[in-house]
């Protein structure tokens, strides 16, 4: 129940982030920063991973949005409205990644695996083999954990993958997989989330 509540709240925050203005997004960003410092979470590491994307958003919105000109040089002009939109959307992107970081911190991996399996469970009645699907999900997460040890670059990516394909030692840490089936409470959470999502669209 505790993890479900955190996950439900995090997903709702991800949905409504797009409707927040600059002040609210900046407030959420500052709260994430304070909590990250208190809990010693890799705040700067997450931001550094998307720094070029954030910079691209600022430049694109600032140069392509019509409005009151703040800066003008030759063919380039920065508008007040464009800078505002660029800054707001950059904060939304950062808050999205930071929300995911917090979800990954406070929710165990097994919960995410079970969630994916449960939400896809109705596909069983359309021919999906749930045993094969479950094993693939567990394998995917095991390989993700395994490859965290490697620092990939464009030049050595293929080399690292080929070396692991030729490796005879097992990567999978779990020897026995538990069959996952959704309960009635799980369906209540899913229905509640989608109901809130639809309600938000009409507010």
N, C-alpha and C positions, 0 to 999 in steps of 0.2 A: 504493500500500500504506500509506503514512504517513497520508494523509488518511482512508483507510478505517478504519484502526485508531483514529484520534481520533474519528471519527464513531461507530464501533461502541461505544467506551468511553463516549462521551457519551450515546448512546441507552440503554445499560445503566444508567447512573447515573440517567437520567430514570425508568426503570422501577422501580428499587429505592428511590428517594427516599421513596416512600410507606410503606416498611416500617421506616424509621429512626426512632429515638426522638429526644427533644429534644436530648440531649447530642451525638449524632452530627450532627444537622442543624445545630446551632450551630457545631460544629467545621468542617463543610464550608463554612458561611457565612463563618467567619473566614478560612479558606484562600482562598476566592474574594476576600475583601476585600484580603488581603495581596498576592495575585497581581495584582489589579486596580491596586493602588497601584504595584507594581513595573513593570507593563507600561503604566501610564497609560491604563487602560480606563475607559469611562464608567459606573463602578459606581453612583454616586449618581443618574445620569440614569435608569438602568434601574429602580432602586428607586422613584424619584419618579413614574414612570409607573403604578405599581401601588399607590401609597400608600393610596388610598381603599379598594381591594379588601382590602388587608392590615388596615386599620383595621376594616372591616366584619367580617372573619373574627374578629378579637379580640373585638369587641362581641357578635357572635352566639353564639360558643362560650362566652364568659364568662357571659352572661346566661341561656343556655338549657340548660346542662349541669348536672344535679344533682350535689351533692357537698357538701364542707365549705365553709361560707360564709366568705368573706374580707371582704366588704363588703356592707352592707345599708342600703337607703334606700327607704322607701315600698314601691312594687311591684317595685323592682329589687334583685337580689342577684347578686353576683359570687362564683362558687365557685372553689375551688382547682383542681379537676379541669377546669373550663371554661377557666380562664386558661391552664392547661398545654396543653390541646388547641388553644386559639386560637393560642398562641405557637408551638407545634410546627407546625401547619398553615401559619401565616404564613411560617415559615422554609422549609418545603417549597416553597411558592409562589415565594419569593424565590430559592431555590436552583435551581428549575426555570428561571426566567427568566435567571438568571446562567449556567447551563449552556448555554442556547441562545445567549447573548451570546458565550461563549467558542467555541462551535462556529462561529458566524458570523465570529468574528475569525480563527480558525486554518484554516478550510476555505474554499477559494475558491467563488465563486458557481457556477461551471461544474460543480463536483462535486455540489452540491445539485440542479441542473437534471438532470444525468445520472442521479442517484440516483432522482429522481421518474420519469423516463422508463423507466429499467431495471426498477423495481419494478412499473410498470404494463405492461411489455412483454407478459406473458402474455395480457393482455386483447386483444392483436392477434388471437388465435385465436378470440375471441368477437365479432369484427367491428369492433374499434377501429382507425381509420386512424392509424397511428403517425406518419406525416408531418404530418398536421394537428394531432395531439396535441403533437408536438415543437414545432411553430411556435407553438402557443398557450402552451406553457410558457415558451419564450424571450420571447414578447411580454409575458407577465405579469411576468416578472422585469425586463424592460426598463422597463415602465411603473412598477413599484415604485421602481426607481432614479430614474426621472425625477421622480416625485412626492415624493421625499425633499426636494426643494428648496422645497416649498411647506409653509407652516404653516397647516394646515386649522383652521377653527373651524366651529361649527355654523351660523353666519350666512353664511359665504362658501363653504361646501363645494360647493353646487350651482353657484354662479357660476364657480368655478375649473374644475369638470368641464366645464361648457358651453363655456367659453372654449377648452379644449383640444380639445373635439370639433370646434369650428369652425376650429381652427388647421390650416392646410394643410401646415405644415412637418412632416417625418417625426420621430417620436420614437424609432423603433427604431434602435439603434446597430449591430446585427449585420446585415450584408447577405447573408451566406450561412450557412445552417444545416448543421451536420454531422449526418449520420444516426447515431443512437446505438443500439447493439445490446449487450445484456448478454453478458459472457463467462462461462466456467465458474467462474472465481474469484468473480465477482459473486454467482452462485447459492450458492456456498459461504458467503460472508459473510451472505447473507440467511437461509439455512438455519441457520447458526450463531447468528444473533441470535434467531430465533424459537425455537430449541431452548433457548437460555439463558432466554428469556422464560417458556417453559412450565415449565422446571425451577425457576425462581424461585417460581412460583405454588404449587409443592408443598413448598417448603422452610419 
